[in-house]
Amino acid sequence: QVQLVESGGGLVQPGGSLRLSCAASGFTLSTYTMSWYRQAPGNERELVASITSTGASTNYADSVKGRFTISRDNGKNAVYLRMNSLKPEDTAVYYCKALRTGILRREYWGQGTQVTVSS
């Protein structure tokens, strides 16, 4: 069974840090571009960060540049999002996505993990 399972969300004060994890099962992440998205109530889902299959290239939304870091460990079949200097506007459900393009296109999403930044 193909699954992406996020973990590491929670309640944190402004200025704090969290590390989200996304673990894959039923398939191998190493050929997939991995991304983190987030969706706040009343808003559309937005791309936060992405990383290529080898980890050679990353991309970030302007709103998180310099504060968030995406990384992956293909040996552990997992991807991570380190979030520093968190702000109340970072509050959202964070989702992990795996995408493989081409003839054997596949796309998988996790169920999401809640991040709340509040004092």
C-alpha positions as CSV (number, residue, x, y, z in Angstrom):
1,Q,0.0,0.0,0.0
2,V,1.4,3.4,-1.1
3,Q,1.5,5.9,1.8
4,L,3.1,9.2,2.7
5,V,2.8,9.9,6.4
6,E,3.7,13.3,7.9
7,S,4.7,13.9,11.5
8,G,6.2,16.5,13.7
9,G,3.5,19.2,13.6
10,G,2.2,20.8,16.8
11,L,1.8,24.1,18.7
12,V,4.9,26.4,18.9
13,Q,5.4,29.9,20.0
14,P,6.4,32.6,17.5
15,G,10.1,32.5,16.9
16,G,10.2,28.8,17.6
17,S,11.2,25.8,15.4
18,L,9.7,22.6,14.3
19,R,11.0,19.7,12.1
20,L,8.4,18.0,9.9
21,S,9.0,14.5,8.6
22,C,7.4,12.6,5.7
23,A,7.9,8.9,5.6
24,A,7.1,6.9,2.5
25,S,6.0,3.3,2.3
26,G,5.0,1.1,-0.6
27,F,7.3,2.9,-3.0
28,T,10.8,4.3,-3.2
29,L,11.2,8.1,-3.0
30,S,14.5,8.2,-4.8
31,T,13.0,8.9,-8.2
32,Y,10.5,11.4,-7.0
33,T,10.6,15.2,-6.6
34,M,9.4,15.8,-3.1
35,S,7.5,18.9,-2.0
36,W,5.9,20.4,1.1
37,Y,2.6,22.3,0.7
38,R,0.5,24.1,3.2
39,Q,-3.1,25.2,3.5
40,A,-4.5,27.6,6.0
41,P,-8.2,27.9,6.6
42,G,-9.9,29.8,3.8
43,N,-6.8,29.8,1.7
44,E,-5.7,27.7,-1.3
45,R,-3.0,25.1,-0.9
46,E,0.4,26.7,-1.6
47,L,3.8,25.3,-2.4
48,V,6.3,25.8,0.5
49,A,9.4,24.0,-0.7
50,S,10.5,21.3,-3.1
51,I,13.6,19.2,-3.6
52,T,14.7,17.2,-6.7
53,S,15.2,13.4,-6.6
54,T,18.9,13.6,-5.8
55,G,18.6,16.6,-3.5
56,A,20.8,18.7,-5.8
57,S,18.3,21.4,-6.2
58,T,15.7,23.0,-3.9
59,N,13.1,25.7,-4.3
60,Y,11.3,27.8,-1.7
61,A,8.3,30.1,-1.5
62,D,9.5,33.7,-0.9
63,S,7.6,33.8,2.4
64,V,9.8,31.0,3.9
65,K,13.2,31.7,2.3
66,G,15.9,31.8,4.8
67,R,13.7,30.3,7.5
68,F,12.8,26.8,6.2
69,T,15.0,24.1,4.9
70,I,13.9,21.1,2.9
71,S,16.0,17.9,2.9
72,R,15.7,14.3,2.1
73,D,17.3,11.0,3.0
74,N,16.6,8.5,0.2
75,G,18.2,5.7,2.3
76,K,15.5,6.3,4.9
77,N,12.8,6.9,2.3
78,A,12.0,10.2,3.9
79,V,11.9,13.9,3.4
80,Y,12.0,16.7,6.0
81,L,11.2,20.3,6.5
82,R,13.1,22.3,9.1
83,M,11.1,25.4,10.1
84,N,12.9,28.1,12.1
85,S,11.7,31.6,13.2
86,L,8.1,30.5,12.9
87,K,5.5,33.2,12.5
88,P,1.7,33.1,13.2
89,E,1.1,33.3,9.4
90,D,2.9,29.9,9.1
91,T,-0.1,28.3,10.8
92,A,-1.5,25.7,8.4
93,V,-1.9,22.1,7.6
94,Y,1.3,20.9,6.0
95,Y,1.3,18.3,3.3
96,C,4.0,16.2,1.7
97,K,3.8,15.4,-2.0
98,A,5.8,12.9,-4.1
99,L,5.8,13.5,-7.9
100,R,7.4,11.5,-10.7
101,T,6.9,12.9,-14.2
102,G,7.2,11.2,-17.6
103,I,5.7,8.1,-18.9
104,L,5.5,6.5,-15.5
105,R,3.9,9.6,-13.9
106,R,2.9,9.1,-10.3
107,E,1.7,11.6,-7.7
108,Y,1.1,10.9,-4.0
109,W,0.0,13.1,-1.1
110,G,0.1,12.6,2.6
111,Q,-2.8,13.3,5.0
112,G,-1.2,16.4,6.5
113,T,0.0,17.6,9.8
114,Q,-1.2,20.6,11.7
115,V,1.3,23.4,12.6
116,T,0.0,26.2,14.8
117,V,2.2,29.2,15.7
118,S,0.7,31.1,18.6
119,S,1.6,32.6,21.9
